[in-house]
């Protein structure tokens, strides 16, 4: 079983993958390649989930759980909340925490949090950003197309 369970939904996504994974340098380390692939898959999975009524509602419920009085969430806090709910994390990002932990123990340490932060950047956001639900949803939707 793979720790990246999301398969890009169409040939257009697959054809965009090399461009999205491309780096300014000509060589990637294994960790850089895995980080790129994981965050790319998660960004697609979040966009797919937001396109469904059930997925959008559940992600919004978690978003509102950490939302401040001003209606904004710091994305690092949202990632931390999702990571504490492994079933939700796996369902909406493709990250399987139990398998990832075994993978991390062998190859790397602390990668799931890193993958979440890179996923926000793939969506055009930064982990320290304070965003509203509409801003988050808009970024995820526009980044997938």
ZAPA-760680 format. One record per residue (C-alpha): residue number from 0; residue in one letter; x, y, z. Coordinates in steps of 0.001 Angstrom, whole numbers, plus 500000, padded with zeros to 6 digits. Example, Ala and Ser with C-alpha at 12.3 -4.5 7.8 and 13.67 -1.06 7.14 Angstrom:
2
resi/resn/x/y/z
0/A/512300/495500/507800;
1/S/513670/498940/507140;
END
This chain:
145
resi/resn/x/y/z
0/X/500000/500000/500000;
1/X/501247/503454/499129;
2/X/501358/506405/501511;
3/X/500061/508497/498568;
4/X/496659/507045/497790;
5/X/495331/509786/495516;
6/X/495532/509132/491797;
7/X/495303/512208/489549;
8/X/491769/512253/488130;
9/X/492520/512732/484446;
10/X/495206/512821/481785;
11/X/495356/516615/482032;
12/X/496480/516336/485645;
13/X/499059/513737/484736;
14/X/500427/515894/481922;
15/X/500764/518838/484342;
16/X/502630/516767/486945;
17/X/506170/517098/485504;
18/X/505771/520876/485174;
19/X/504378/521164/488693;
20/X/507093/518955/490165;
21/X/509849/520767/488262;
22/X/512465/522544/490296;
23/X/514739/525470/489453;
24/X/517691/523109/489777;
25/X/518357/520199/487454;
26/X/518634/517506/490134;
27/X/516327/516577/492988;
28/X/517137/514631/496102;
29/X/514852/511716/496925;
30/X/513289/513770/499744;
31/X/512592/516702/497393;
32/X/510985/514395/494848;
33/X/508788/512707/497480;
34/X/507823/516078/498994;
35/X/506845/517400/495564;
36/X/504813/514344/494667;
37/X/503054/514203/498042;
38/X/502091/517874/498086;
39/X/500959/517782/494438;
40/X/498730/514768/495125;
41/X/497318/516346/498271;
42/X/496504/519623/496499;
43/X/494578/517681/493836;
44/X/492821/515585/496489;
45/X/491725/518670/498466;
46/X/490408/520320/495296;
47/X/488519/517119/494419;
48/X/487056/516935/497933;
49/X/485954/520560/497840;
50/X/484102/519830/494597;
51/X/481781/517480/496491;
52/X/479114/518553/498944;
53/X/480196/516015/501580;
54/X/483918/516756/501298;
55/X/483453/520508/501319;
56/X/481158/520341/504350;
57/X/483530/518164/506383;
58/X/486604/520231/505552;
59/X/484668/523398/506371;
60/X/483574/521931/509721;
61/X/487220/521309/510657;
62/X/488145/524772/509379;
63/X/485495/526387/511584;
64/X/486749/524412/514592;
65/X/489997/526440/514611;
66/X/488561/529654/513170;
67/X/489166/532846/515097;
68/X/486553/535467/515962;
69/X/487438/537311/512759;
70/X/486504/534263/510647;
71/X/490125/533510/509733;
72/X/492334/530482/510324;
73/X/496109/530221/510445;
74/X/496808/527391/507991;
75/X/499455/525813/510238;
76/X/496738/525328/512892;
77/X/494355/523870/510295;
78/X/497064/521398/509204;
79/X/497730/520428/512837;
80/X/494018/519770/513409;
81/X/493740/517653/510253;
82/X/496835/515658/511258;
83/X/495237/514840/514629;
84/X/492321/513273/512723;
85/X/494090/510626/510660;
86/X/490920/509374/508959;
87/X/490058/512861/507692;
88/X/493659/513524/506667;
89/X/493783/510290/504649;
90/X/490370/510879/503069;
91/X/491026/514444/501908;
92/X/494764/514578/501235;
93/X/495656/510969/500474;
94/X/498143/510967/503382;
95/X/497854/507760/505389;
96/X/499515/508702/508666;
97/X/500126/505141/509908;
98/X/501835/504102/506685;
99/X/503595/507462/506432;
100/X/505006/507015/509928;
101/X/506540/503653/508973;
102/X/507861/505267/505779;
103/X/509221/508206/507756;
104/X/510854/505980/510343;
105/X/512780/504266/507586;
106/X/513576/507185/505260;
107/X/512812/510545/506862;
108/X/511450/512182/509981;
109/X/508595/514668/510362;
110/X/507478/514545/506754;
111/X/503672/514654/507101;
112/X/503756/518181/508564;
113/X/506211/519238/505858;
114/X/503919/517765/503191;
115/X/500966/519713/504608;
116/X/502918/522988/504535;
117/X/504020/522318/500937;
118/X/500419/521478/500047;
119/X/499282/524927/501247;
120/X/502009/526495/499090;
121/X/500819/524468/496070;
122/X/497400/526007/496685;
123/X/498969/529476/496565;
124/X/498847/529897/500332;
125/X/501423/530011/503130;
126/X/501227/528137/506431;
127/X/501346/531423/508362;
128/X/498535/532939/506302;
129/X/495309/533860/508014;
130/X/492542/532978/505570;
131/X/488765/532801/505497;
132/X/486956/529674/504339;
133/X/486080/531386/501039;
134/X/489749/532313/500437;
135/X/490883/528774/501227;
136/X/488231/527191/499025;
137/X/488942/529647/496203;
138/X/492684/528963/496257;
139/X/492182/525195/496294;
140/X/489694/525345/493449;
141/X/491796/527636/491238;
142/X/495038/525695/491900;
143/X/493537/522453/490649;
144/X/492572/523783/487249;
END
